[in-house]
Amino acid sequence: MKQILVLNGPNLNLLGRREPEIYGDNSMEACMTALKERFPEVALTYYQSNVEGELINKLHEVGFAYDGVVLNAGAYTHTSVALHDAIKAIDTPVVEVHISNVYQRETYRHTSLITGACVGVIGGFGMDSYRLAVEALLAL
């Protein structure tokens, strides 16, 4: 059975309540339930932290054993060289995910410091971006 980690960064613990006009009104719990129903052949796990170092530690923990990581680094996408380096340091492929289309938002969100370390980027499809990322990892 393939193992995939869904890893969320800062403020994504508030999905379903935070800025629903941008992020929708679905919770991450509902998203994970839907993913597990759609991909019963995959061992999907979830981790969220508002702390950059904890995200890096989780990447190190699973980065040589799991088959993939779906990473929504939140605001760290645009600021974290450390996350970029952590992704580069592991063997497990990482797909960068965004719920919103970052190119329709503030200019500072147009730059990702982690994209170059990831196998691909999916964004702008709401919570369905997570499903698309899992599908992409399974197709590798």
N, CA, C and O atoms as CSV, one atom per row, in Angstrom:
chain,resi,resn,atom,element,x,y,z
A,1,MET,N,N,0.845,-1.171,0.000
A,1,MET,CA,C,0.000,0.000,0.000
A,1,MET,C,C,0.893,1.239,0.000
A,1,MET,O,O,1.839,1.333,0.782
A,2,LYS,N,N,0.585,2.175,-0.876
A,2,LYS,CA,C,1.340,3.428,-0.935
A,2,LYS,C,C,0.994,4.316,0.248
A,2,LYS,O,O,-0.142,4.331,0.722
A,3,GLN,N,N,1.997,5.060,0.719
A,3,GLN,CA,C,1.807,5.994,1.828
A,3,GLN,C,C,2.031,7.410,1.323
A,3,GLN,O,O,3.071,7.716,0.740
A,4,ILE,N,N,1.040,8.275,1.553
A,4,ILE,CA,C,1.138,9.680,1.158
A,4,ILE,C,C,0.762,10.546,2.351
A,4,ILE,O,O,-0.244,10.314,3.023
A,5,LEU,N,N,1.593,11.544,2.594
A,5,LEU,CA,C,1.336,12.515,3.646
A,5,LEU,C,C,0.761,13.782,3.038
A,5,LEU,O,O,1.294,14.303,2.059
A,6,VAL,N,N,-0.324,14.278,3.616
A,6,VAL,CA,C,-0.843,15.601,3.305
A,6,VAL,C,C,-0.328,16.511,4.415
A,6,VAL,O,O,-0.642,16.317,5.589
A,7,LEU,N,N,0.466,17.503,4.027
A,7,LEU,CA,C,1.157,18.360,4.987
A,7,LEU,C,C,0.743,19.812,4.764
A,7,LEU,O,O,0.976,20.373,3.694
A,8,ASN,N,N,0.131,20.412,5.772
A,8,ASN,CA,C,-0.338,21.786,5.682
A,8,ASN,C,C,0.426,22.700,6.629
A,8,ASN,O,O,0.776,22.318,7.745
A,9,GLY,N,N,0.674,23.910,6.157
A,9,GLY,CA,C,1.385,24.910,6.929
A,9,GLY,C,C,0.476,25.872,7.666
A,9,GLY,O,O,-0.674,25.551,7.967
A,10,PRO,N,N,1.002,27.060,7.957
A,10,PRO,CA,C,0.349,27.999,8.859
A,10,PRO,C,C,-1.032,28.453,8.402
A,10,PRO,O,O,-1.288,28.689,7.222
A,11,ASN,N,N,-1.893,28.562,9.381
A,11,ASN,CA,C,-3.261,29.064,9.265
A,11,ASN,C,C,-4.211,28.121,8.539
A,11,ASN,O,O,-5.408,28.396,8.454
A,12,LEU,N,N,-3.699,27.020,8.018
A,12,LEU,CA,C,-4.568,26.087,7.308
A,12,LEU,C,C,-5.365,25.200,8.263
A,12,LEU,O,O,-6.237,24.447,7.828
A,13,ASN,N,N,-5.074,25.284,9.546
A,13,ASN,CA,C,-5.913,24.638,10.547
A,13,ASN,C,C,-7.275,25.333,10.637
A,13,ASN,O,O,-8.201,24.802,11.249
A,14,LEU,N,N,-7.399,26.502,10.037
A,14,LEU,CA,C,-8.653,27.265,10.077
A,14,LEU,C,C,-9.492,27.098,8.811
A,14,LEU,O,O,-10.472,27.817,8.619
A,15,LEU,N,N,-9.117,26.159,7.952
A,15,LEU,CA,C,-9.902,25.938,6.737
A,15,LEU,C,C,-11.350,25.621,7.102
A,15,LEU,O,O,-11.624,24.884,8.049
A,16,GLY,N,N,-12.255,26.189,6.335
A,16,GLY,CA,C,-13.676,26.050,6.616
A,16,GLY,C,C,-14.230,27.250,7.358
A,16,GLY,O,O,-15.432,27.514,7.327
A,17,ARG,N,N,-13.335,27.980,8.032
A,17,ARG,CA,C,-13.722,29.189,8.767
A,17,ARG,C,C,-12.965,30.415,8.284
A,17,ARG,O,O,-13.473,31.534,8.357
A,18,ARG,N,N,-11.758,30.204,7.795
A,18,ARG,CA,C,-10.866,31.307,7.404
A,18,ARG,C,C,-11.187,31.784,5.988
A,18,ARG,O,O,-11.149,30.990,5.047
A,19,GLU,N,N,-11.491,33.030,5.831
A,19,GLU,CA,C,-11.695,33.656,4.530
A,19,GLU,C,C,-12.379,32.724,3.521
A,19,GLU,O,O,-11.775,32.344,2.519
A,20,PRO,N,N,-13.630,32.362,3.786
A,20,PRO,CA,C,-14.309,31.406,2.905
A,20,PRO,C,C,-14.438,31.878,1.462
A,20,PRO,O,O,-14.582,31.059,0.554
A,21,GLU,N,N,-14.388,33.194,1.241
A,21,GLU,CA,C,-14.459,33.702,-0.137
A,21,GLU,C,C,-13.210,33.322,-0.932
A,21,GLU,O,O,-13.246,33.314,-2.162
A,22,ILE,N,N,-12.120,33.012,-0.257
A,22,ILE,CA,C,-10.882,32.586,-0.919
A,22,ILE,C,C,-10.707,31.070,-0.813
A,22,ILE,O,O,-10.394,30.405,-1.801
A,23,TYR,N,N,-10.912,30.530,0.393
A,23,TYR,CA,C,-10.575,29.131,0.665
A,23,TYR,C,C,-11.775,28.196,0.712
A,23,TYR,O,O,-11.602,26.989,0.879
A,24,GLY,N,N,-12.989,28.724,0.570
A,24,GLY,CA,C,-14.176,27.892,0.627
A,24,GLY,C,C,-14.585,27.614,2.059
A,24,GLY,O,O,-13.979,28.113,3.007
A,25,ASP,N,N,-15.620,26.812,2.195
A,25,ASP,CA,C,-16.151,26.539,3.529
A,25,ASP,C,C,-15.981,25.085,3.959
A,25,ASP,O,O,-16.573,24.655,4.949
A,26,ASN,N,N,-15.174,24.331,3.219
A,26,ASN,CA,C,-14.906,22.942,3.601
A,26,ASN,C,C,-13.735,22.871,4.565
A,26,ASN,O,O,-12.748,23.590,4.408
A,27,SER,N,N,-13.845,22.014,5.549
A,27,SER,CA,C,-12.763,21.810,6.506
A,27,SER,C,C,-11.745,20.817,5.940
A,27,SER,O,O,-12.038,20.076,5.002
A,28,MET,N,N,-10.568,20.817,6.513
A,28,MET,CA,C,-9.554,19.849,6.110
A,28,MET,C,C,-9.970,18.445,6.518
A,28,MET,O,O,-9.632,17.475,5.840
A,29,GLU,N,N,-10.699,18.329,7.616
A,29,GLU,CA,C,-11.200,17.020,8.047
A,29,GLU,C,C,-12.120,16.431,6.976
A,29,GLU,O,O,-12.030,15.245,6.656
A,30,ALA,N,N,-13.010,17.270,6.421
A,30,ALA,CA,C,-13.903,16.803,5.361
A,30,ALA,C,C,-13.114,16.426,4.111
A,30,ALA,O,O,-13.430,15.442,3.442
A,31,CYS,N,N,-12.096,17.208,3.806
A,31,CYS,CA,C,-11.252,16.912,2.654
A,31,CYS,C,C,-10.544,15.576,2.830
A,31,CYS,O,O,-10.512,14.765,1.904
A,32,MET,N,N,-9.975,15.339,4.009
A,32,MET,CA,C,-9.273,14.073,4.251
A,32,MET,C,C,-10.226,12.885,4.194
A,32,MET,O,O,-9.862,11.826,3.684
A,33,THR,N,N,-11.423,13.049,4.705
A,33,THR,CA,C,-12.424,11.976,4.626
A,33,THR,C,C,-12.712,11.647,3.171
A,33,THR,O,O,-12.757,10.475,2.797
A,34,ALA,N,N,-12.906,12.667,2.350
A,34,ALA,CA,C,-13.181,12.457,0.928
A,34,ALA,C,C,-11.995,11.804,0.225
A,34,ALA,O,O,-12.184,10.926,-0.617
A,35,LEU,N,N,-10.784,12.219,0.559
A,35,LEU,CA,C,-9.598,11.617,-0.052
A,35,LEU,C,C,-9.477,10.141,0.317
A,35,LEU,O,O,-9.166,9.307,-0.534
A,36,LYS,N,N,-9.719,9.825,1.572
A,36,LYS,CA,C,-9.613,8.425,2.013
A,36,LYS,C,C,-10.677,7.551,1.362
A,36,LYS,O,O,-10.433,6.379,1.077
A,37,GLU,N,N,-11.856,8.119,1.127
A,37,GLU,CA,C,-12.911,7.372,0.431
A,37,GLU,C,C,-12.549,7.167,-1.033
A,37,GLU,O,O,-12.794,6.097,-1.589
A,38,ARG,N,N,-11.974,8.175,-1.655
A,38,ARG,CA,C,-11.629,8.100,-3.080
A,38,ARG,C,C,-10.412,7.215,-3.337
A,38,ARG,O,O,-10.320,6.573,-4.383
A,39,PHE,N,N,-9.478,7.181,-2.385
A,39,PHE,CA,C,-8.239,6.419,-2.553
A,39,PHE,C,C,-8.081,5.393,-1.427
A,39,PHE,O,O,-7.164,5.516,-0.615
A,40,PRO,N,N,-8.958,4.383,-1.363
A,40,PRO,CA,C,-8.868,3.409,-0.268
A,40,PRO,C,C,-7.594,2.563,-0.324
A,40,PRO,O,O,-7.218,1.934,0.665
A,41,GLU,N,N,-6.938,2.552,-1.479
A,41,GLU,CA,C,-5.720,1.768,-1.646
A,41,GLU,C,C,-4.472,2.516,-1.181
A,41,GLU,O,O,-3.358,2.000,-1.271
A,42,VAL,N,N,-4.671,3.726,-0.687
A,42,VAL,CA,C,-3.551,4.570,-0.243
A,42,VAL,C,C,-3.670,4.831,1.255
A,42,VAL,O,O,-4.748,5.147,1.758
A,43,ALA,N,N,-2.561,4.697,1.952
A,43,ALA,CA,C,-2.517,5.066,3.372
A,43,ALA,C,C,-2.234,6.570,3.430
A,43,ALA,O,O,-1.088,7.004,3.319
A,44,LEU,N,N,-3.288,7.343,3.602
A,44,LEU,CA,C,-3.177,8.801,3.657
A,44,LEU,C,C,-3.100,9.256,5.103
A,44,LEU,O,O,-3.929,8.872,5.928
A,45,THR,N,N,-2.103,10.076,5.407
A,45,THR,CA,C,-1.988,10.651,6.742
A,45,THR,C,C,-1.961,12.168,6.598
A,45,THR,O,O,-1.663,12.704,5.531
A,46,TYR,N,N,-2.274,12.837,7.682
A,46,TYR,CA,C,-2.379,14.290,7.667
A,46,TYR,C,C,-1.604,14.881,8.830
A,46,TYR,O,O,-1.602,14.354,9.942
A,47,TYR,N,N,-0.940,16.005,8.533
A,47,TYR,CA,C,-0.237,16.742,9.569
A,47,TYR,C,C,-0.316,18.221,9.219
A,47,TYR,O,O,-0.169,18.604,8.059
A,48,GLN,N,N,-0.551,19.048,10.236
A,48,GLN,CA,C,-0.594,20.498,10.059
A,48,GLN,C,C,0.173,21.139,11.191
A,48,GLN,O,O,0.104,20.698,12.338
A,49,SER,N,N,0.917,22.204,10.849
A,49,SER,CA,C,1.600,22.976,11.873
A,49,SER,C,C,1.707,24.423,11.425
A,49,SER,O,O,1.829,24.720,10.236
A,50,ASN,N,N,1.659,25.305,12.395
A,50,ASN,CA,C,1.898,26.722,12.157
A,50,ASN,C,C,3.376,27.075,12.341
A,50,ASN,O,O,3.762,28.238,12.228
A,51,VAL,N,N,4.198,26.061,12.624
A,51,VAL,CA,C,5.608,26.270,12.945
A,51,VAL,C,C,6.480,25.686,11.829
A,51,VAL,O,O,6.393,24.497,11.522
A,52,GLU,N,N,7.306,26.520,11.236
A,52,GLU,CA,C,8.141,26.111,10.110
A,52,GLU,C,C,9.022,24.907,10.446
A,52,GLU,O,O,9.106,23.966,9.656
A,53,GLY,N,N,9.670,24.925,11.593
A,53,GLY,CA,C,10.561,23.834,11.976
A,53,GLY,C,C,9.846,22.505,12.123
A,53,GLY,O,O,10.423,21.459,11.829
A,54,GLU,N,N,8.605,22.527,12.572
A,54,GLU,CA,C,7.830,21.283,12.686
A,54,GLU,C,C,7.501,20.711,11.309
A,54,GLU,O,O,7.476,19.492,11.140
A,55,LEU,N,N,7.251,21.568,10.329
A,55,LEU,CA,C,7.020,21.093,8.961
A,55,LEU,C,C,8.285,20.446,8.407
A,55,LEU,O,O,8.225,19.404,7.754
A,56,ILE,N,N,9.427,21.069,8.672
A,56,ILE,CA,C,10.705,20.508,8.229
A,56,ILE,C,C,10.962,19.174,8.908
A,56,ILE,O,O,11.379,18.219,8.253
A,57,ASN,N,N,10.721,19.093,10.206
A,57,ASN,CA,C,10.901,17.823,10.921
A,57,ASN,C,C,10.012,16.728,10.346
A,57,ASN,O,O,10.441,15.580,10.230
A,58,LYS,N,N,8.790,17.070,9.989
A,58,LYS,CA,C,7.871,16.064,9.420
A,58,LYS,C,C,8.373,15.604,8.050
A,58,LYS,O,O,8.307,14.415,7.740
A,59,LEU,N,N,8.868,16.518,7.239
A,59,LEU,CA,C,9.443,16.120,5.949
A,59,LEU,C,C,10.622,15.176,6.148
A,59,LEU,O,O,10.750,14.184,5.431
A,60,HIS,N,N,11.479,15.476,7.112
A,60,HIS,CA,C,12.614,14.595,7.404
A,60,HIS,C,C,12.134,13.231,7.890
A,60,HIS,O,O,12.715,12.204,7.541
A,61,GLU,N,N,11.085,13.223,8.687
A,61,GLU,CA,C,10.555,11.975,9.254
A,61,GLU,C,C,10.031,11.029,8.181
A,61,GLU,O,O,10.277,9.825,8.252
A,62,VAL,N,N,9.309,11.554,7.185
A,62,VAL,CA,C,8.668,10.694,6.189
A,62,VAL,C,C,9.429,10.655,4.863
A,62,VAL,O,O,9.105,9.852,3.988
A,63,GLY,N,N,10.422,11.502,4.712
A,63,GLY,CA,C,11.054,11.741,3.423
A,63,GLY,C,C,11.877,10.636,2.818
A,63,GLY,O,O,12.355,10.764,1.691
A,64,PHE,N,N,12.052,9.550,3.547
A,64,PHE,CA,C,12.781,8.416,2.993
A,64,PHE,C,C,11.959,7.131,3.054
A,64,PHE,O,O,12.448,6.054,2.717
A,65,ALA,N,N,10.700,7.258,3.491
A,65,ALA,CA,C,9.853,6.083,3.657
A,65,ALA,C,C,8.529,6.193,2.899
A,65,ALA,O,O,8.023,5.187,2.402
A,66,TYR,N,N,7.967,7.382,2.805
A,66,TYR,CA,C,6.662,7.556,2.161
A,66,TYR,C,C,6.814,7.623,0.647
A,66,TYR,O,O,7.903,7.862,0.123
A,67,ASP,N,N,5.699,7.407,-0.042
A,67,ASP,CA,C,5.688,7.435,-1.501
A,67,ASP,C,C,5.413,8.828,-2.058
A,67,ASP,O,O,5.605,9.069,-3.250
A,68,GLY,N,N,4.970,9.738,-1.212
A,68,GLY,CA,C,4.718,11.093,-1.676
A,68,GLY,C,C,4.251,11.999,-0.561
A,68,GLY,O,O,3.774,11.551,0.482
A,69,VAL,N,N,4.404,13.301,-0.812
A,69,VAL,CA,C,3.919,14.333,0.101
A,69,VAL,C,C,3.150,15.357,-0.715
A,69,VAL,O,O,3.631,15.841,-1.739
A,70,VAL,N,N,1.956,15.680,-0.253
A,70,VAL,CA,C,1.169,16.780,-0.786
A,70,VAL,C,C,1.376,17.927,0.190
A,70,VAL,O,O,0.951,17.847,1.342
A,71,LEU,N,N,2.027,18.995,-0.264
A,71,LEU,CA,C,2.426,20.079,0.630
A,71,LEU,C,C,1.751,21.395,0.274
A,71,LEU,O,O,1.965,21.948,-0.805
A,72,ASN,N,N,0.939,21.881,1.190
A,72,ASN,CA,C,0.446,23.251,1.115
A,72,ASN,C,C,1.172,23.993,2.233
A,72,ASN,O,O,0.774,23.939,3.397
A,73,ALA,N,N,2.222,24.672,1.864
A,73,ALA,CA,C,3.073,25.330,2.855
A,73,ALA,C,C,2.508,26.667,3.324
A,73,ALA,O,O,3.131,27.350,4.137
A,74,GLY,N,N,1.331,27.048,2.818
A,74,GLY,CA,C,0.741,28.317,3.214
A,74,GLY,C,C,1.710,29.451,2.922
A,74,GLY,O,O,2.394,29.436,1.898
A,75,ALA,N,N,1.772,30.423,3.804
A,75,ALA,CA,C,2.627,31.590,3.596
A,75,ALA,C,C,4.111,31.234,3.535
A,75,ALA,O,O,4.900,31.999,2.979
A,76,TYR,N,N,4.506,30.092,4.095
A,76,TYR,CA,C,5.912,29.691,4.006
A,76,TYR,C,C,6.330,29.413,2.563
A,76,TYR,O,O,7.522,29.413,2.254
A,77,THR,N,N,5.366,29.179,1.684
A,77,THR,CA,C,5.660,28.994,0.266
A,77,THR,C,C,6.495,30.148,-0.257
A,77,THR,O,O,7.401,29.953,-1.067
A,78,HIS,N,N,6.189,31.342,0.208
A,78,HIS,CA,C,6.772,32.554,-0.340
A,78,HIS,C,C,7.981,33.059,0.443
A,78,HIS,O,O,8.588,34.062,0.069
A,79,THR,N,N,8.335,32.363,1.537
A,79,THR,CA,C,9.379,32.895,2.411
A,79,THR,C,C,10.442,31.895,2.855
A,79,THR,O,O,11.478,32.301,3.383
A,80,SER,N,N,10.210,30.600,2.654
A,80,SER,CA,C,11.046,29.620,3.339
A,80,SER,C,C,12.071,28.913,2.456
A,80,SER,O,O,11.751,27.974,1.728
A,81,VAL,N,N,13.297,29.385,2.540
A,81,VAL,CA,C,14.406,28.665,1.927
A,81,VAL,C,C,14.615,27.346,2.667
A,81,VAL,O,O,15.003,26.349,2.060
A,82,ALA,N,N,14.362,27.338,3.960
A,82,ALA,CA,C,14.543,26.127,4.768
A,82,ALA,C,C,13.620,24.995,4.302
A,82,ALA,O,O,14.044,23.841,4.253
A,83,LEU,N,N,12.372,25.307,3.961
A,83,LEU,CA,C,11.474,24.269,3.428
A,83,LEU,C,C,11.970,23.780,2.069
A,83,LEU,O,O,11.940,22.580,1.796
A,84,HIS,N,N,12.420,24.688,1.226
A,84,HIS,CA,C,12.994,24.297,-0.060
A,84,HIS,C,C,14.132,23.308,0.151
A,84,HIS,O,O,14.187,22.266,-0.502
A,85,ASP,N,N,15.038,23.636,1.064
A,85,ASP,CA,C,16.186,22.775,1.323
A,85,ASP,C,C,15.773,21.431,1.901
A,85,ASP,O,O,16.378,20.408,1.581
A,86,ALA,N,N,14.753,21.419,2.746
A,86,ALA,CA,C,14.267,20.156,3.318
A,86,ALA,C,C,13.676,19.260,2.241
A,86,ALA,O,O,13.889,18.047,2.257
A,87,ILE,N,N,12.942,19.839,1.313
A,87,ILE,CA,C,12.364,19.060,0.216
A,87,ILE,C,C,13.477,18.485,-0.653
A,87,ILE,O,O,13.421,17.323,-1.055
A,88,LYS,N,N,14.487,19.301,-0.939
A,88,LYS,CA,C,15.616,18.838,-1.756
A,88,LYS,C,C,16.402,17.720,-1.065
A,88,LYS,O,O,17.001,16.877,-1.733
A,89,ALA,N,N,16.401,17.713,0.258
A,89,ALA,CA,C,17.209,16.761,1.017
A,89,ALA,C,C,16.596,15.367,1.107
A,89,ALA,O,O,17.287,14.414,1.466
A,90,ILE,N,N,15.304,15.232,0.786
A,90,ILE,CA,C,14.631,13.940,0.950
A,90,ILE,C,C,14.443,13.250,-0.397
A,90,ILE,O,O,14.577,13.871,-1.451
A,91,ASP,N,N,14.132,11.958,-0.345
A,91,ASP,CA,C,13.899,11.176,-1.556
A,91,ASP,C,C,12.441,11.217,-2.013
A,91,ASP,O,O,12.159,11.095,-3.205
A,92,THR,N,N,11.535,11.385,-1.086
A,92,THR,CA,C,10.102,11.327,-1.374
A,92,THR,C,C,9.678,12.512,-2.244
A,92,THR,O,O,10.005,13.655,-1.926
A,93,PRO,N,N,8.949,12.252,-3.344
A,93,PRO,CA,C,8.488,13.358,-4.180
A,93,PRO,C,C,7.431,14.198,-3.464
A,93,PRO,O,O,6.583,13.679,-2.738
A,94,VAL,N,N,7.510,15.511,-3.692
A,94,VAL,CA,C,6.601,16.465,-3.058
A,94,VAL,C,C,5.871,17.252,-4.148
A,94,VAL,O,O,6.493,17.773,-5.074
A,95,VAL,N,N,4.546,17.329,-4.025
A,95,VAL,CA,C,3.738,18.169,-4.902
A,95,VAL,C,C,3.292,19.380,-4.102
A,95,VAL,O,O,2.689,19.244,-3.038
A,96,GLU,N,N,3.593,20.570,-4.620
A,96,GLU,CA,C,3.173,21.823,-4.006
A,96,GLU,C,C,1.711,22.084,-4.368
A,96,GLU,O,O,1.322,21.977,-5.531
A,97,VAL,N,N,0.912,22.425,-3.368
A,97,VAL,CA,C,-0.525,22.629,-3.562
A,97,VAL,C,C,-0.940,23.999,-3.044
A,97,VAL,O,O,-0.448,24.480,-2.023
A,98,HIS,N,N,-1.861,24.610,-3.780
A,98,HIS,CA,C,-2.515,25.847,-3.340
A,98,HIS,C,C,-4.007,25.706,-3.577
A,98,HIS,O,O,-4.430,25.226,-4.629
A,99,ILE,N,N,-4.792,26.114,-2.621
A,99,ILE,CA,C,-6.250,26.066,-2.749
A,99,ILE,C,C,-6.713,27.147,-3.721
A,99,ILE,O,O,-7.539,26.895,-4.598
A,100,SER,N,N,-6.173,28.349,-3.557
A,100,SER,CA,C,-6.535,29.457,-4.434
A,100,SER,C,C,-5.559,29.529,-5.608
A,100,SER,O,O,-4.510,28.885,-5.604
A,101,ASN,N,N,-5.925,30.322,-6.606
A,101,ASN,CA,C,-5.005,30.626,-7.687
A,101,ASN,C,C,-4.157,31.803,-7.219
A,101,ASN,O,O,-4.615,32.946,-7.227
A,102,VAL,N,N,-2.937,31.529,-6.818
A,102,VAL,CA,C,-2.093,32.564,-6.224
A,102,VAL,C,C,-1.808,33.702,-7.195
A,102,VAL,O,O,-1.481,34.809,-6.767
A,103,TYR,N,N,-1.927,33.446,-8.493
A,103,TYR,CA,C,-1.652,34.487,-9.489
A,103,TYR,C,C,-2.812,35.459,-9.664
A,103,TYR,O,O,-2.681,36.459,-10.370
A,104,GLN,N,N,-3.927,35.181,-9.039
A,104,GLN,CA,C,-5.056,36.113,-9.007
A,104,GLN,C,C,-5.071,36.911,-7.707
A,104,GLN,O,O,-6.005,37.668,-7.444
A,105,ARG,N,N,-4.054,36.738,-6.917
A,105,ARG,CA,C,-3.992,37.373,-5.597
A,105,ARG,C,C,-2.855,38.386,-5.536
A,105,ARG,O,O,-2.368,38.836,-6.573
A,106,GLU,N,N,-2.437,38.739,-4.353
A,106,GLU,CA,C,-1.397,39.744,-4.163
A,106,GLU,C,C,-0.106,39.330,-4.869
A,106,GLU,O,O,0.212,38.145,-4.970
A,107,THR,N,N,0.617,40.316,-5.347
A,107,THR,CA,C,1.839,40.073,-6.111
A,107,THR,C,C,2.858,39.257,-5.322
A,107,THR,O,O,3.537,38.408,-5.900
A,108,TYR,N,N,2.980,39.492,-4.020
A,108,TYR,CA,C,3.975,38.752,-3.245
A,108,TYR,C,C,3.686,37.255,-3.208
A,108,TYR,O,O,4.577,36.463,-2.903
A,109,ARG,N,N,2.458,36.859,-3.513
A,109,ARG,CA,C,2.124,35.430,-3.553
A,109,ARG,C,C,2.515,34.785,-4.880
A,109,ARG,O,O,2.392,33.568,-5.022
A,110,HIS,N,N,2.975,35.556,-5.841
A,110,HIS,CA,C,3.337,35.022,-7.152
A,110,HIS,C,C,4.694,34.324,-7.143
A,110,HIS,O,O,5.038,33.637,-8.105
A,111,THR,N,N,5.455,34.487,-6.090
A,111,THR,CA,C,6.782,33.869,-5.996
A,111,THR,C,C,6.757,32.749,-4.967
A,111,THR,O,O,6.381,32.950,-3.812
A,112,SER,N,N,7.162,31.578,-5.408
A,112,SER,CA,C,7.280,30.430,-4.515
A,112,SER,C,C,8.745,30.055,-4.382
A,112,SER,O,O,9.444,29.877,-5.379
A,113,LEU,N,N,9.201,29.938,-3.151
A,113,LEU,CA,C,10.581,29.514,-2.917
A,113,LEU,C,C,10.714,27.996,-2.876
A,113,LEU,O,O,11.830,27.481,-2.825
A,114,ILE,N,N,9.598,27.270,-2.897
A,114,ILE,CA,C,9.672,25.807,-2.815
A,114,ILE,C,C,9.429,25.105,-4.148
A,114,ILE,O,O,9.742,23.923,-4.283
A,115,THR,N,N,8.876,25.810,-5.137
A,115,THR,CA,C,8.522,25.177,-6.409
A,115,THR,C,C,9.684,24.416,-7.030
A,115,THR,O,O,9.504,23.301,-7.518
A,116,GLY,N,N,10.859,24.999,-7.016
A,116,GLY,CA,C,12.015,24.374,-7.655
A,116,GLY,C,C,12.427,23.056,-7.032
A,116,GLY,O,O,13.138,22.272,-7.661
A,117,ALA,N,N,11.997,22.797,-5.815
A,117,ALA,CA,C,12.327,21.542,-5.139
A,117,ALA,C,C,11.227,20.496,-5.298
A,117,ALA,O,O,11.432,19.326,-4.976
A,118,CYS,N,N,10.067,20.909,-5.790
A,118,CYS,CA,C,8.913,20.010,-5.897
A,118,CYS,C,C,8.819,19.392,-7.289
A,118,CYS,O,O,9.347,19.943,-8.255
A,119,VAL,N,N,8.141,18.244,-7.388
A,119,VAL,CA,C,7.969,17.598,-8.692
A,119,VAL,C,C,6.893,18.282,-9.519
A,119,VAL,O,O,6.855,18.117,-10.738
A,120,GLY,N,N,6.022,19.045,-8.880
A,120,GLY,CA,C,4.972,19.751,-9.593
A,120,GLY,C,C,4.204,20.670,-8.672
A,120,GLY,O,O,4.387,20.662,-7.454
A,121,VAL,N,N,3.330,21.472,-9.288
A,121,VAL,CA,C,2.521,22.448,-8.567
A,121,VAL,C,C,1.089,22.349,-9.060
A,121,VAL,O,O,0.838,22.288,-10.264
A,122,ILE,N,N,0.151,22.335,-8.121
A,122,ILE,CA,C,-1.275,22.337,-8.451
A,122,ILE,C,C,-1.921,23.424,-7.617
A,122,ILE,O,O,-1.717,23.480,-6.404
A,123,GLY,N,N,-2.696,24.286,-8.252
A,123,GLY,CA,C,-3.347,25.351,-7.503
A,123,GLY,C,C,-4.557,25.898,-8.211
A,123,GLY,O,O,-4.705,25.783,-9.427
A,124,GLY,N,N,-5.416,26.494,-7.419
A,124,GLY,CA,C,-6.556,27.185,-7.969
A,124,GLY,C,C,-7.822,26.368,-8.095
A,124,GLY,O,O,-8.818,26.859,-8.626
A,125,PHE,N,N,-7.812,25.145,-7.624
A,125,PHE,CA,C,-8.977,24.274,-7.763
A,125,PHE,C,C,-9.669,24.014,-6.436
A,125,PHE,O,O,-10.353,23.004,-6.273
A,126,GLY,N,N,-9.492,24.923,-5.492
A,126,GLY,CA,C,-10.103,24.759,-4.186
A,126,GLY,C,C,-9.543,23.532,-3.492
A,126,GLY,O,O,-8.391,23.154,-3.704
A,127,MET,N,N,-10.361,22.920,-2.671
A,127,MET,CA,C,-9.914,21.731,-1.934
A,127,MET,C,C,-9.641,20.559,-2.875
A,127,MET,O,O,-8.952,19.609,-2.505
A,128,ASP,N,N,-10.180,20.629,-4.093
A,128,ASP,CA,C,-9.926,19.576,-5.077
A,128,ASP,C,C,-8.459,19.551,-5.498
A,128,ASP,O,O,-8.009,18.565,-6.082
A,129,SER,N,N,-7.707,20.611,-5.214
A,129,SER,CA,C,-6.274,20.614,-5.503
A,129,SER,C,C,-5.564,19.463,-4.791
A,129,SER,O,O,-4.593,18.918,-5.315
A,130,TYR,N,N,-6.041,19.088,-3.603
A,130,TYR,CA,C,-5.437,17.980,-2.865
A,130,TYR,C,C,-5.657,16.659,-3.595
A,130,TYR,O,O,-4.741,15.842,-3.684
A,131,ARG,N,N,-6.861,16.443,-4.118
A,131,ARG,CA,C,-7.147,15.219,-4.881
A,131,ARG,C,C,-6.254,15.152,-6.108
A,131,ARG,O,O,-5.666,14.110,-6.399
A,132,LEU,N,N,-6.153,16.258,-6.821
A,132,LEU,CA,C,-5.320,16.290,-8.021
A,132,LEU,C,C,-3.859,15.990,-7.696
A,132,LEU,O,O,-3.169,15.336,-8.478
A,133,ALA,N,N,-3.395,16.458,-6.563
A,133,ALA,CA,C,-2.014,16.180,-6.149
A,133,ALA,C,C,-1.801,14.707,-5.830
A,133,ALA,O,O,-0.778,14.131,-6.202
A,134,VAL,N,N,-2.757,14.098,-5.146
A,134,VAL,CA,C,-2.657,12.658,-4.867
A,134,VAL,C,C,-2.631,11.885,-6.184
A,134,VAL,O,O,-1.816,10.978,-6.356
A,135,GLU,N,N,-3.507,12.235,-7.099
A,135,GLU,CA,C,-3.518,11.560,-8.402
A,135,GLU,C,C,-2.178,11.716,-9.112
A,135,GLU,O,O,-1.672,10.767,-9.710
A,136,ALA,N,N,-1.611,12.906,-9.046
A,136,ALA,CA,C,-0.307,13.136,-9.688
A,136,ALA,C,C,0.773,12.268,-9.057
A,136,ALA,O,O,1.601,11.696,-9.766
A,137,LEU,N,N,0.771,12.166,-7.737
A,137,LEU,CA,C,1.776,11.327,-7.070
A,137,LEU,C,C,1.593,9.857,-7.427
A,137,LEU,O,O,2.574,9.140,-7.623
A,138,LEU,N,N,0.356,9.408,-7.511
A,138,LEU,CA,C,0.112,8.000,-7.861
A,138,LEU,C,C,0.509,7.698,-9.295
A,138,LEU,O,O,0.814,6.551,-9.623
A,139,ALA,N,N,0.510,8.701,-10.147
A,139,ALA,CA,C,0.875,8.511,-11.553
A,139,ALA,C,C,2.389,8.511,-11.781
A,139,ALA,O,O,2.851,8.122,-12.853
A,140,LEU,N,N,3.154,8.939,-10.790
A,140,LEU,CA,C,4.616,8.979,-10.949
A,140,LEU,C,C,5.199,7.568,-11.074
A,140,LEU,O,O,6.412,7.411,-11.214
